[in-house]
């Protein structure tokens, strides 16, 4: 029910999006007619067709994509004929081809039926169906959430219901626009005698809309040229309504079960049905996993602690899968961009994760475990009982001993292994972000840039929330203070650069420095330049920067910018962005 409400409200907000502009002329063209016989059937047809097409398209098969494109072109022809009929109804009816006369008659028959009080419902419904084929709404967080589940699980009654709720929300706001527009047009016609000019103006607008859709502007340019962004409003709905996001908590907490003591029963494996989709596997269930030892790993792909624990998880899965171990990675997003299925799929491929991954965008599995941390490991025996857990990094030898104990309880025969072998992490851990932290020199904490969780911000005047503002870096920074320079808009979870040349400075003490970054809404790469104590990093360059300090933000992910190989001390880090639009989320250290 909550998702249905969210989908409906997300559709209502569509009226604020520029992606609605191409279909408005077709909708307003009938605003001077009785709503129940003209406007309502049009909106119903539009909503139903959008739900059907979006449900099928979400399956992703090639024939559906091709059929959808054919349908859009047919609809474009129908709507172009409808526009011509608005401009020259007599000419279209008498002189043009039978196909063009069809367009004229679509409009004329509905108008005559309405004038005679007979309805014209069928014709308006047909125009609505054609409009639904053309409508390509901007995919904000709410529609993106629905389409992610549809793409992973395929078309279903539930998915179609959510898409229909979204479309009905859009139809509601359009109905209000029709009601207002109809009264405005009626007043103009009565007072100015402008009915003919209004009709022709709508015809011109409809033809322009056909051109815009045919050129792809409805899914490209208009998506980027939004004057009123609904993404923030939609994200606010997701975060405000109950059950949509986890409680705020630290990204790492060390707490482990004692593997030398008998393992208690901490509970039973909760349902996995709340996953919005699965990667590397069909959907798994708690019942279907009975008889297997299960390791559940809660992670998110921009979390440095999760990435450093990942080599151990991969190694355990490879080492013990033939003895009955099933590893399930539950991807629960921390930032909004981690809800994007394409981003997660790319990360799973890049990180060489081959075991099943549950997409937990609704945090349903997270709540089932009453979890609060990234990473978090839960160890489940063959009876479906949770026997141990561990939060954060470390204690890998102990975790492997727990896995071995549960496998033996389940009947597996395991050879004895020396202690040092059990502490291995994928034989040779990756040298990049997966390298274990230098805890002796780690004196800087994870630091968020968004105003919801920002700490130690040092730019004069403080942060100005949710508005473009100019910032400067003070002459000196104390340890773990940071500052912005240039024009930035600081949102709840990130800071976005408005003009090229903006900088971020941080006084840190750690071997490694990472920064979670994303390109702008247009997806264009953003170049950057890194300095440490005013100099190019040289040998201290991280994996995402060269010795001269140059790098490029191309993806939504964590970027390793500094890795010191010698003595580690207190240093001043600066990054300058040579292009606008970058989103900066959080610093992490190692």
C-alpha positions in Angstrom: 0.0 0.0 0.0 2.8 2.4 0.8 4.4 1.9 -2.6 1.0 2.4 -4.3 0.7 5.8 -2.4 4.3 6.7 -3.4 3.7 5.8 -7.0 0.5 7.9 -7.1 2.2 10.9 -5.5 5.1 10.6 -7.9 2.7 10.7 -10.8 1.0 13.8 -9.4 4.4 15.5 -9.3 4.9 14.8 -13.0 3.0 18.0 -13.9 6.0 19.9 -12.6 8.3 18.1 -14.9 9.2 19.4 -18.4 8.8 15.8 -19.8 5.0 16.4 -19.6 5.2 19.2 -22.1 5.0 17.2 -25.4 1.7 15.7 -24.4 0.1 18.8 -23.1 -1.1 20.1 -26.5 -3.0 16.9 -27.1 -4.6 17.0 -23.6 -5.5 20.7 -23.8 -7.0 20.3 -27.3 -10.0 18.7 -25.6 -10.2 21.0 -22.6 -13.1 23.0 -24.0 -15.2 19.8 -24.2 -17.3 18.2 -21.4 -14.8 16.5 -19.1 -16.7 13.3 -18.4 -17.2 12.6 -22.1 -13.9 13.9 -23.5 -11.2 14.7 -21.0 -11.7 11.8 -18.7 -11.6 9.0 -21.4 -8.5 10.6 -22.9 -6.7 10.6 -19.5 -7.9 7.0 -18.7 -6.7 5.8 -22.1 -3.3 7.6 -21.6 -2.9 6.0 -18.1 -3.8 2.5 -19.2 -1.6 2.5 -22.3 1.4 3.9 -20.3 1.0 1.2 -17.6 0.8 -1.6 -20.3 3.7 -0.4 -22.4 5.9 0.4 -19.4 5.2 -3.1 -17.8 6.1 -4.9 -21.1 9.1 -2.7 -21.8 10.4 -3.3 -18.3 10.8 -7.0 -19.2 13.6 -5.8 -21.5 13.2 -8.3 -24.3 14.2 -7.1 -27.8 10.9 -7.8 -29.4 9.1 -5.7 -26.8 11.5 -2.8 -27.3 10.9 -3.0 -31.1 7.1 -3.2 -30.7 7.2 -0.2 -28.4 9.1 1.8 -31.0 6.7 0.8 -33.8 3.8 1.7 -31.6 5.3 5.2 -30.9 5.7 5.9 -34.6 2.1 4.8 -35.3 1.0 7.1 -32.5 3.1 9.9 -33.9 1.3 9.6 -37.2 -2.1 9.6 -35.5 -1.3 12.6 -33.4 0.2 14.5 -36.4 -3.1 13.9 -38.3 -5.0 15.1 -35.2 -2.9 18.3 -35.2 -3.5 18.8 -38.9 -7.2 18.4 -38.3 -7.1 21.1 -35.7 -5.3 23.4 -38.1 -7.3 22.8 -41.3 -10.3 20.5 -40.7 -12.0 21.3 -44.0 -8.8 20.8 -46.0 -7.9 17.6 -44.2 -11.4 16.2 -44.8 -11.8 17.1 -48.5 -8.4 17.1 -50.1 -6.0 14.9 -48.2 -5.5 11.2 -48.3 -7.8 8.7 -46.5 -5.2 8.4 -43.8 -5.2 12.1 -43.2 -9.0 12.2 -43.3 -8.9 9.7 -40.5 -7.0 12.2 -38.4 -9.6 14.9 -39.2 -12.4 12.5 -38.4 -10.9 11.5 -35.0 -11.2 15.2 -34.0 -14.4 16.0 -35.8 -16.4 12.9 -34.7 -15.6 13.5 -31.1 -16.5 17.2 -31.4 -19.8 16.5 -33.2 -20.7 13.7 -30.7 -20.0 16.0 -27.8 -22.0 18.9 -29.3 -24.9 16.5 -29.8 -24.7 15.3 -26.2 -23.9 11.7 -27.4 -20.5 11.5 -25.7 -17.6 10.9 -28.1 -16.1 8.7 -25.4 -14.6 6.1 -27.7 -12.7 8.6 -29.9 -11.3 10.5 -26.8 -10.2 7.1 -25.4 -8.4 6.3 -28.7 -6.6 9.7 -28.6 -5.7 9.0 -25.0 -4.2 5.6 -26.0 -2.1 7.2 -28.7 -1.0 9.8 -26.2 0.0 7.1 -23.7 2.2 5.5 -26.4 4.0 8.9 -26.8 4.4 9.8 -23.1 7.9 9.2 -21.7 7.9 10.7 -18.2 11.2 11.7 -16.6 12.3 8.8 -14.4 12.7 10.3 -10.9 13.5 8.3 -7.8 10.0 6.9 -7.4 9.5 5.8 -11.1 13.1 4.6 -11.1 12.3 2.4 -8.0 9.2 0.9 -9.8 11.1 0.3 -13.1 14.0 -1.3 -11.2 11.7 -3.9 -9.7 10.0 -4.4 -13.0 13.3 -4.9 -14.9 14.5 -7.4 -12.4 11.3 -9.4 -11.8 9.5 -8.9 -15.1 6.0 -7.7 -15.8 3.5 -8.7 -13.0 0.2 -7.6 -11.6 2.0 -5.8 -8.8 4.3 -3.9 -11.2 1.5 -3.0 -13.5 -0.5 -1.8 -10.5 2.3 0.5 -9.4 2.8 1.9 -12.9 -1.0 2.4 -13.3 -1.0 4.2 -9.9 1.8 6.4 -11.2 0.0 7.2 -14.4 -3.3 7.9 -12.6 -1.4 10.3 -10.4 -0.2 12.1 -13.5 -3.8 12.0 -14.9 -5.1 13.6 -11.7 -2.8 16.6 -12.0 -3.6 16.8 -15.8 -7.3 16.7 -15.0 -6.9 19.7 -12.8 -5.0 21.4 -15.6 -7.8 20.5 -18.1 -10.5 21.9 -15.7 -8.6 25.2 -15.3 -7.7 25.3 -19.0 -11.2 24.6 -20.2 -12.6 27.5 -18.2 -9.9 29.8 -19.5 -10.5 28.8 -23.1 -14.3 29.2 -22.7 -13.9 32.7 -21.3 -11.6 33.7 -24.2 -13.9 32.4 -26.8 -16.9 34.1 -25.3 -15.2 37.5 -24.7 -12.8 37.7 -27.6 -14.3 35.4 -30.3 -10.9 33.7 -30.3 -12.0 30.0 -30.6 -10.6 29.6 -34.1 -7.3 31.0 -33.2 -7.1 28.9 -30.0 -7.8 25.8 -32.1 -5.1 26.7 -34.6 -2.7 27.5 -31.8 -3.2 24.1 -30.3 -2.8 22.6 -33.7 0.6 24.3 -34.1 1.6 23.2 -30.5 0.6 19.7 -31.2 2.7 19.6 -34.4 5.6 21.0 -32.5 5.1 18.3 -29.9 5.1 15.6 -32.6 8.4 17.0 -33.9 9.9 17.1 -30.3 9.0 13.5 -29.7 10.2 12.3 -33.1 13.5 14.0 -32.4 13.8 12.4 -29.0 13.8 15.7 -27.1 11.1 14.4 -24.7 13.6 11.8 -23.3 16.8 13.8 -23.7 16.8 17.6 -23.7 13.7 18.1 -21.6 14.9 15.7 -19.0 18.0 17.9 -18.5 16.4 21.3 -18.9 14.1 21.0 -15.9 13.2 24.3 -14.4 11.4 22.6 -11.5 13.2 19.5 -10.4 10.9 16.8 -8.9 13.7 14.5 -7.9 14.2 16.2 -4.5 10.5 16.1 -3.8 10.3 12.5 -4.7 13.3 11.5 -2.6 11.7 13.4 0.3 8.6 11.2 -0.1 10.8 8.1 -0.1 12.6 9.2 3.0 9.6 10.5 4.9 7.1 7.7 4.5 7.7 4.8 6.9 9.7 1.8 5.8 11.5 3.4 3.0 15.0 4.0 4.5 17.1 2.7 7.4 17.7 4.5 10.6 20.7 6.7 10.5 23.8 5.0 12.0 27.5 4.7 11.7 28.8 2.9 8.6 31.1 0.7 10.7 30.7 -1.0 14.1 32.9 -3.7 15.4 31.0 -6.3 17.3 31.5 -10.0 16.8 30.4 -13.3 18.2 33.0 -15.4 20.2 33.8 -18.3 17.9 35.5 -20.2 20.8 32.2 -20.5 22.7 29.1 -22.5 21.7 27.1 -20.6 19.2 23.7 -19.5 20.4 20.5 -19.2 18.4 19.9 -15.5 17.8 16.7 -15.9 15.7 15.6 -17.3 12.4 16.4 -16.3 8.8 13.8 -13.6 7.9 11.9 -13.6 4.6 13.9 -12.5 1.5 10.7 -11.8 -0.4 11.1 -8.0 0.1 14.0 -7.8 -2.4 13.1 -5.6 -5.4 15.2 -7.9 -7.5 18.1 -10.3 -7.7 21.4 -10.4 -9.6 23.4 -13.6 -10.5 20.5 -15.7 -9.3 16.7 -16.3 -9.5 14.9 -15.1 -6.4 15.9 -17.1 -3.3 13.7 -17.8 -0.3 14.3 -18.6 3.4 12.5 -21.9 2.9 14.5 -22.9 -0.2 17.7 -22.3 1.7 17.0 -24.9 4.4 19.7 -27.4 4.5 22.4 -24.9 3.5 24.7 -22.8 5.6 24.1 -19.2 4.6 26.2 -16.1 5.0 24.2 -12.9 4.5 26.4 -9.8 3.7 24.8 -6.4 3.9 26.8 -4.0 1.8 26.6 -1.0 -0.6 29.0 -0.4 -3.4 30.4 3.0 -2.4 31.1 2.0 1.2 34.8 1.7 1.8 34.4 -0.7 4.8 32.2 -3.0 2.6 34.8 -2.9 -0.2 37.6 -3.8 2.2 35.6 -6.8 3.6 34.7 -8.0 0.2 37.8 -10.1 -0.7 37.2 -12.2 2.4 33.5 -12.8 1.5 34.5 -13.7 -2.1 37.1 -16.1 -0.8 34.8 -17.8 1.6 32.2 -18.3 -1.1 34.7 -19.9 -3.5 36.3 -22.0 -0.8 33.2 -23.5 0.8 30.4 -23.5 -1.8 31.0 -27.1 -2.6 30.6 -27.9 1.1 27.2 -26.3 1.3 27.8 -22.6 1.9 25.6 -20.1 0.2 26.7 -16.4 0.2 24.0 -13.8 -0.3 25.0 -10.2 -0.8 22.2 -7.8 0.2 22.7 -4.5 -1.5 21.1 -1.8 0.7 21.8 1.7 -0.8 23.2 4.5 1.4 23.0 7.2 -1.3 20.2 7.8 -3.9 22.4 6.9 -6.8 23.0 3.4 -5.3 19.3 2.7 -6.0 20.0 2.8 -9.7 20.1 -0.8 -11.0 22.6 -0.1 -13.8 25.0 1.4 -11.3 24.7 -1.7 -9.0 25.1 -4.1 -12.0 28.3 -2.3 -13.1 29.7 -2.5 -9.5 28.9 -6.2 -9.2 30.7 -6.9 -12.5 33.7 -4.7 -11.6 34.1 -6.2 -8.2 33.9 -9.8 -9.6 30.9 -10.7 -7.4 29.5 -14.0 -8.8 27.3 -15.1 -5.9 23.6 -14.0 -5.5 22.9 -10.3 -4.8 19.5 -9.2 -3.5 18.6 -5.6 -4.4 17.1 -4.2 -1.2 16.0 -0.8 -2.3 13.0 -0.8 0.0 15.2 -2.0 3.0 12.7 -4.8 3.5 15.4 -7.4 4.2 17.4 -4.8 6.2 14.3 -4.3 8.5 13.7 -8.1 8.7 17.2 -8.5 10.2 16.8 -5.3 12.3 20.1 -4.4 10.8 21.8 -0.9 11.2 25.3 -1.2 9.7 27.4 -1.6 6.6 29.0 -4.1 6.3 27.1 -6.6 8.4 27.5 -10.4 8.3 24.9 -12.8 9.6 25.7 -16.6 9.8 22.8 -19.0 9.4 22.9 -22.7 10.0 21.2 -25.5 8.0 18.0 -25.2 10.1 17.5 -21.6 9.1 18.7 -20.3 12.5 20.9 -17.2 12.9 23.8 -18.4 15.0 26.2 -15.4 14.9 26.8 -12.0 13.5 29.6 -9.5 12.9 29.3 -5.7 12.2 32.1 -3.9 10.4 35.5 -4.9 9.2 38.0 -7.3 10.9 37.9 -10.6 12.8 38.0 -12.5 9.5 39.7 -15.5 11.0 37.0 -15.7 13.6 34.2 -15.4 11.0 35.7 -18.2 9.0 35.9 -20.4 12.0 32.1 -19.8 12.5 31.5 -20.8 8.9 33.5 -24.0 9.3 31.7 -24.9 12.6 28.3 -24.5 11.0 29.3 -26.5 7.9 30.5 -29.3 10.2 27.2 -29.2 12.2 25.4 -29.5 8.8 27.3 -32.7 8.0 30.2 -31.4 5.8 33.6 -33.0 6.1 36.3 -30.3 6.1 40.0 -30.8 6.2 42.0 -29.1 9.0 43.7 -25.9 7.9 46.4 -23.9 9.6 45.2 -20.7 11.2 47.1 -18.5 8.8 45.3 -20.1 5.9 41.9 -19.2 7.4 42.9 -15.6 7.7 43.5 -15.3 3.9 41.6 -12.8 1.9 41.2 -14.1 -1.6 44.8 -15.3 -1.6 46.0 -11.8 -2.7 43.6 -9.0 -2.0 43.1 -6.4 -4.6 45.6 -3.6 -4.2 43.0 -0.8 -4.8 40.2 0.2 -2.5 40.1 -3.4 -1.1 43.5 -3.1 0.6 43.0 -3.3 4.4 43.2 0.0 6.3 46.3 1.2 8.1 44.6 1.4 11.5 47.7 2.7 13.3 47.6 5.8 11.2 43.9 6.2 10.8 42.9 9.4 12.6 40.3 10.8 10.3 36.7 9.7 10.3 34.2 9.2 7.5 32.9 12.7 6.7 29.7 13.5 4.9 29.3 16.7 2.7 25.5 16.9 2.7 24.0 19.1 5.3 22.0 16.3 6.9 25.1 14.7 8.4 27.9 17.2 7.8 30.4 17.8 10.6 33.6 20.0 10.9 32.7 22.3 8.1 35.0 25.3 8.2 34.1 27.7 5.3 33.2 31.1 6.7 29.5 31.6 7.2 28.7 27.8 7.3 26.6 25.8 4.9 23.6 27.4 3.2 21.2 24.6 2.7 19.6 23.8 -0.7 20.7 27.0 -2.4 23.5 28.0 -4.7 26.1 29.9 -2.6 29.7 31.1 -2.8 32.2 29.5 -0.4 35.8 30.1 0.4 38.5 28.0 2.1 39.9 29.6 5.3 43.7 30.3 5.6 44.2 27.3 7.8 42.3 24.1 8.7 42.5 22.1 11.9 42.7 18.3 11.7 39.6 16.8 10.2 38.1 20.2 9.2 37.1 20.6 5.6 35.8 23.5 3.4 34.4 24.4 0.0 35.5 27.0 -2.4 33.5 28.3 -5.4 29.8 28.1 -6.1 28.1 25.0 -4.6 24.6 23.9 -3.8 24.6 21.8 -0.6 21.8 19.3 -0.4 20.8 16.7 2.1 23.4 14.1 1.1 25.8 15.9 -1.3 27.3 19.1 -2.5 26.9 19.9 -6.2 29.3 22.3 -8.0 27.5 25.0 -10.0 30.5 26.5 -11.9 33.9 25.2 -13.0 36.9 25.8 -10.7 35.3 24.8 -7.4 37.4 23.2 -4.8 37.2 21.0 -1.7 39.9 21.1 1.0 40.4 18.6 3.9 43.0 18.4 6.7 43.4 14.7 7.2 45.6 12.0 8.9 45.4 8.6 7.2 47.3 6.5 4.6 44.4 6.6 2.1 41.8 9.2 1.2 38.7 8.4 -0.8 35.8 10.6 -2.0 32.4 9.4 -3.2 31.7 11.4 -6.4 29.3 11.4 -9.3 29.0 13.3 -12.6 26.3 15.9 -13.1 22.7 15.1 -14.3 23.8 15.2 -17.9 26.3 12.4 -17.3 29.2 14.4 -18.8 32.7 13.5 -17.3 34.1 16.0 -14.9 37.8 16.6 -14.8 39.6 17.2 -11.5 43.1 18.0 -10.1 44.4 16.8 -6.8 47.0 18.5 -4.6 48.6 17.4 -1.2 50.1 20.3 0.8 50.0 22.3 -2.4 51.9 19.8 -4.6 51.0 17.1 -7.1 50.6 13.8 -5.2 53.4 12.0 -7.2 54.0 8.6 -5.5 51.1 9.3 -3.1 48.5 9.3 -6.0 45.6 6.9 -5.4 44.2 4.5 -8.0 41.9 7.1 -9.6 44.5 9.9 -10.1 47.8 10.1 -11.9 51.1 11.3 -10.5 50.3 14.8 -11.7 47.1 14.8 -9.7 44.7 14.6 -12.7 41.6 12.4 -12.9 38.1 12.2 -14.3 34.7 11.5 -12.7 32.8 9.3 -15.1 30.7 7.1 -12.8 28.8 7.2 -9.5 31.2 5.6 -7.1 34.0 5.9 -4.6 37.2 7.3 -5.9 40.6 6.6 -4.4 42.6 9.8 -4.5 45.5 9.4 -2.1 47.5 6.4 -1.1 50.7 7.1 0.8 53.4 4.5 0.8 55.9 6.1 3.2 55.5 7.9 6.5 51.9 9.0 7.2 51.3 12.4 8.8 48.9 15.2 8.9 48.4 16.6 5.4 46.1 19.1 3.6 44.2 17.6 0.7 42.6 19.8 -2.1 40.7 18.7 -5.2 39.8 21.2 -7.9 37.0 20.4 -10.4 37.7 21.8 -13.9 34.1 21.3 -15.1 30.8 22.0 -13.4 28.1 19.7 -12.2 30.0 17.2 -10.0 28.3 15.7 -6.9 30.5 15.1 -3.9 29.0 12.9 -1.1 31.5 11.7 1.5 35.2 11.3 2.4 36.4 8.0 3.7 39.9 7.0 4.9 42.1 4.0 5.3 
